[in-house]
Amino acid sequence: MIFFSLLLTFIGMFLLYRSSAKQITKAKATQQQFLKRFKTQISISAFVCFLVAVSLLCLKYGNSVGFISWWIFATPVTFMLVLLVNELKSNKK
């Protein structure tokens, strides 16, 4: 159950990452058309993945523990995606 919720969280974050404007411009032409055409549906499916992950954890462990568990799963995934999306460079003077 926990692994499936973590997997759904990863899938949801990846869908949001791929449907961002910055990633759409970096995609190939065929993927770009698909991402532009179905951007809203991709975002909705990502939030459905989040909702299913949270509900699975809430059913298993209760409302507060399930939501906090999902939050703990989602925070590092979000941080990793922020680091991957932004090209970080050191400031050399």
Helices and strands as residue ranges (DSSP letters): H 2-18, H 21-26, H 29-37, H 39-61, H 63-85
